[in-house]
Amino acid sequence: MSVATAKKINPEDYILSVLSPEERLDAAFKVAKEAFKTTKLTMKDVDNAVKAVRRKAYEKKR
């Protein structure tokens, strides 16, 4: 009898692998919003940056 060895899977890698590129981008922006909460940037600054990056990312697909 052979013993099957279980491969350890990094949860973050698994989550990223099952998300679409758009979902990954959304997740990255949510993380960025949390990271920048304690900075002097306003949420409007962050939202404007997010919109600009999304526009660029989605324009390439069309």
Secondary structure, DSSP 8 states (H G I E B T S, - for coil): ----------HHHHHHHHS-HHHHHHHHHHHHHHHTTTSS--HHHHHHHHHHHHHHHHHHH-
